[in-house]
Amino acid sequence: MIYIIYFLAGLFIVLACAMLYAFYRGRDFGLFIMGVTYGTSGVLALALPHWWPLVAGFVLVWLLKLLGLEPEHELKGSDENK
């Protein structure tokens, strides 16, 4: 079980790095907050080998998405080629 926790914590840290890099490129504040949340829960799960920091981080990120901090998607259609 401890290896699964370490794997998921590492995955959360990689996800946090990707979100912070996307924040650096696009300056969307929601990505920064979600990246910090994922990173904090991943590091906390590594420091305390328990499952609850991962669940808490996942729930907090979903709450942030429900609050509207998820970045907007711009759909590019075929009308731009005309």
PERAQUI-V606091 format. One record per backbone hydrogen bond with DSSP energy under -1.0 kcal/mol. NH is the residue of the N-H (numbers start at 1). CO is the residue of the C=O. If there is no record, write none. Layout:
{{NH CO} {NH CO}}
This chain:
{{5 1} {6 2} {7 3} {8 4} {9 5} {10 6} {11 7} {12 8} {13 9} {14 10} {15 11} {16 12} {17 13} {18 14} {19 15} {20 16} {21 17} {22 18} {23 19} {24 20} {25 21} {26 22} {27 23} {32 28} {33 29} {34 30} {35 31} {36 32} {37 33} {38 34} {39 35} {40 36} {41 37} {42 38} {43 39} {44 40} {45 41} {46 42} {47 43} {48 44} {50 48} {55 51} {56 52} {57 53} {58 54} {59 55} {60 56} {61 57} {62 58} {63 59} {64 60} {65 61} {66 62} {67 63} {68 65} {69 64}}
